[in-house]
Amino acid sequence: MAATILRDFLEWHWIPILFFIVKLGPYAYKQYFEITKQLLSHQKIEREVANLIASAEWAKSQDIRDSIKIASMAKTIEDVDFLVNMLNDGRGANKVL
């Protein structure tokens, strides 16, 4: 019964949904560093702090999303060191800075 109701609903309320997968190669350090700095500059993060976040996250996770998370919380260089290590402790990473 439920399957019939669902089938009838989908027949009349079908919305086309398309999915596709894009596989990207890994970033080189220079690419990661420049992209991260540019994204963080849009968030008005100081250049020195943005450089430190990009370098620290390259050494830890190489995930630009993590850099953005850290930038949203860090205001000083000390904050960056603390947040990089806190974010990456669950991944088994050692302190870099």
Backbone torsions as a table, in degrees:
resi	resn	phi	psi	omega
1	MET	NA	-50.3	-179.2
2	ALA	-63.1	-37.4	179.2
3	ALA	-64.3	-38.1	178.9
4	THR	-66.2	-42.8	178.8
5	ILE	-62.7	-44.9	179.5
6	LEU	-62.9	-45.2	179.0
7	ARG	-60.6	-44.5	178.7
8	ASP	-63.2	-40.8	178.7
9	PHE	-62.9	-45.7	-178.1
10	LEU	-67.4	-31.4	177.7
11	GLU	-62.2	-38.3	-175.2
12	TRP	-96.2	-18.9	-175.6
13	HIS	-121.8	31.1	-177.5
14	TRP	-70.2	128.5	175.8
15	ILE	-119.6	122.9	-178.7
16	PRO	-66.8	129.2	178.6
17	ILE	-124.5	124.7	-179.2
18	LEU	-113.9	134.5	176.6
19	PHE	-123.1	142.6	172.2
20	PHE	-147.7	154.7	-176.9
21	ILE	-110.3	130.4	175.6
22	VAL	-114.1	119.7	179.1
23	LYS	-100.6	120.2	179.3
24	LEU	-108.7	144.4	175.7
25	GLY	-73.4	163.9	179.8
26	PRO	-68.0	151.9	176.6
27	TYR	-72.3	147.6	165.4
28	ALA	-82.0	161.2	-177.4
29	TYR	-56.1	-46.5	-177.1
30	LYS	-61.1	-41.5	178.2
31	GLN	-63.4	-47.8	-179.8
32	TYR	-58.9	-46.1	-177.8
33	PHE	-61.8	-46.6	-178.6
34	GLU	-67.8	-42.7	179.1
35	ILE	-63.6	-45.2	179.9
36	THR	-62.4	-46.6	179.3
37	LYS	-59.9	-42.1	-179.6
38	GLN	-65.1	-45.3	179.0
39	LEU	-62.0	-41.7	-178.3
40	LEU	-72.0	-29.6	177.4
41	SER	-66.8	-30.9	176.6
42	HIS	-67.5	-24.3	178.1
43	GLN	-92.8	9.0	177.3
44	LYS	62.7	39.4	175.5
45	ILE	-87.6	135.9	179.0
46	GLU	-56.5	144.8	-175.8
47	ARG	-57.1	-43.8	-178.6
48	GLU	-62.7	-42.8	179.3
49	VAL	-67.7	-41.4	178.7
50	ALA	-62.4	-42.4	177.9
51	ASN	-61.9	-42.5	179.9
52	LEU	-65.4	-42.6	178.7
53	ILE	-61.7	-46.4	-179.1
54	ALA	-61.2	-44.9	-179.6
55	SER	-66.4	-44.0	-177.6
56	ALA	-66.1	-42.2	-179.1
57	GLU	-73.0	-29.2	174.2
58	TRP	-62.3	-41.2	-179.1
59	ALA	-71.6	-24.5	-175.8
60	LYS	-98.9	-64.6	-170.1
61	SER	-122.6	-22.9	-176.1
62	GLN	58.2	32.5	-179.8
63	ASP	-114.8	113.4	-177.4
64	ILE	-60.9	-32.0	178.7
65	ARG	-61.3	-36.8	176.8
66	ASP	-65.4	-38.5	178.0
67	SER	-61.8	-40.5	179.5
68	ILE	-67.3	-39.7	177.0
69	LYS	-60.5	-46.5	-178.7
70	ILE	-63.4	-44.0	-178.7
71	ALA	-61.9	-32.9	-179.2
72	SER	-70.6	-19.6	-178.3
73	MET	-108.1	-27.4	-173.6
74	ALA	-86.8	136.5	175.3
75	LYS	-117.1	-22.2	-178.6
76	THR	-129.9	169.9	177.7
77	ILE	-63.5	-37.3	178.2
78	GLU	-63.5	-38.2	176.9
79	ASP	-61.2	-41.1	-178.9
80	VAL	-61.1	-48.5	-179.8
81	ASP	-57.2	-48.2	-179.2
82	PHE	-62.0	-48.7	-175.5
83	LEU	-68.8	-38.6	177.6
84	VAL	-59.6	-45.2	-179.2
85	ASN	-70.6	-38.1	178.0
86	MET	-65.4	-44.3	-178.3
87	LEU	-64.6	-37.0	-173.7
88	ASN	-97.1	-4.1	178.5
89	ASP	-59.0	-36.6	179.4
90	GLY	-68.2	-14.6	179.8
91	ARG	-97.3	3.5	178.5
92	GLY	77.6	21.7	-178.4
93	ALA	-85.5	150.9	176.5
94	ASN	-94.7	161.7	179.6
95	LYS	-66.2	131.8	-178.3
96	VAL	-104.3	-41.6	-173.6
97	LEU	-77.6	NA	NA
